[in-house]
Amino acid sequence: MSESSAEAVAAVASATGAAANWRRATGIAGAAIGVIAAGAAAGVAIERMTVGRGMRQKARLALDSAGPYGSLRGTPGKAYSDDGTELYYEVDDIDPEAAPALSPRRRRLFGRKAPAPVTVVFSHGYCLNQDSWHFQRAALRGVVRTVHWDQRSHGRSGRGVAQTQEGRHVDIEQLGRDLKAVIDAAAPEGPLVLVGHSMGGMTVMALADEFPDLIRDRVVATALVGTSSGKLGEVNFGLPVAGVNAVRRVLPGVLKALGQRAELVERGRRATADLFAGIIKRYSFSSRDVDPAVARFAERMIEGTPIDVVAEFYPAFTDHDKTEALALFTDMPVLVLAGVGDLVTPSEHSEAIADHLPEAELVLVPDAGHLVMLEHPEVVTDRLADLLTRAGAVPAGATVSGYGSTSSTARRG
């Protein structure tokens, strides 16, 4: 559920100040949302006293131009879901010439020139896109076949046909069918490893629920990162009870209204970029020393999700319950990983998944928030590499160390 309430809250807060005639309509929401925004706003206010707006804008531009994050591209392709929605994906194939040129660390990890013919399919979270797996993609690039795709209405994929033509909200079951369409187009044969973060993990569970034979016949390993199998309506997002109850009461209706005034809201989001950035950082990361370029990279992805898409997807999370589908992953290697400081899908949800999969490896990463794969990329990449080893996709090897900051501590359940 990547940034579900954080993104929704930021959008509402932006819209509240976008035009005078909307202040009354969003007044109640603004009061509830102020509980979330207060901490971020305080930091922004202090920054404004010392750093001019123009300088902050220049800093963003500098980070955008200097950061390599999200720059990796593969062979593009298109799949079409059952309602006709165009889904964009990219394939990174095995490079037969790559092995001799690999660094010693990568040779120790992957060991040989031709890994088993496994395709690793990465599914991203809400308000993100396929580039959120940048570090893991860089580590696996050319060594094992990977597919990265954009969920409907995200990234380079088309807007959901059922949403734009019929006005329907998205449900997680639809995302499972979307993933099946991508697999049919990009990896119609051979073993699969499924990797999902947040909403992407829910998408993997929905795929299992909708297509159990595919899981039994082809999936050899699964990684569920910062996700949940249900009961997301009980998450408090680090708020006091009164605050979270107020947000839950007003947010769905306000989002629906704002989704109908998308152009106005987008102007409001741009006008309140500083506050928006503070909220994103609060709900994306836990550690204090996140690379500013990584934080800006996350901000750009979330900024790129239109408010009407935020509104279309939001109701799906409360309804999501795929606990029974977890049984389909029992007889394979499974990695369940979460940040201890995740306020969006708390690590207790990952522990609950692991309770249903007692043979799974449970990894809880200290000082990590919801975007753990960006905040502590080497921990996530290391555990994914081990999962691929256990699945027979690559031979036994050592821990990856490179491409991004290193987190030396992770607790296994």
Secondary structure, DSSP 8 states (H G I E B T S, - for coil): -TTHHHHHHHHHHHHHTT-GGGTTTTHHHHHHHHHHHHHHHHHHHHHHHHS-HHHHHHHHHHHHHH--TT----EEEEEE-TT--EEEEEEE---TTTGGGS-HHHHHHH-SSS--S-EEEEE--TT--GGGGHHHHHHHTTTSEEEEE--TTSTTS---HHHHHH-----HHHHHHHHHHHHHHH--SS-EEEEEETHHHHHHHHHHHH-HHHHHHHEEEEEEES--SB-GGG--TT--HHHHHHHHHHHHHHHHHHHTTHHHHHHHHHHTHHHHHHHHHHHH--STT--HHHHHHHHHHHHTS-HHHHHHHTHHHHH-B-TGGGGGGTTS-EEEEEETT-SSS-HHHHHHHHHH-TTSEEEEETT--TTHHHHSHHHHHHHHHHHHHHTTSS--------SS------EE-
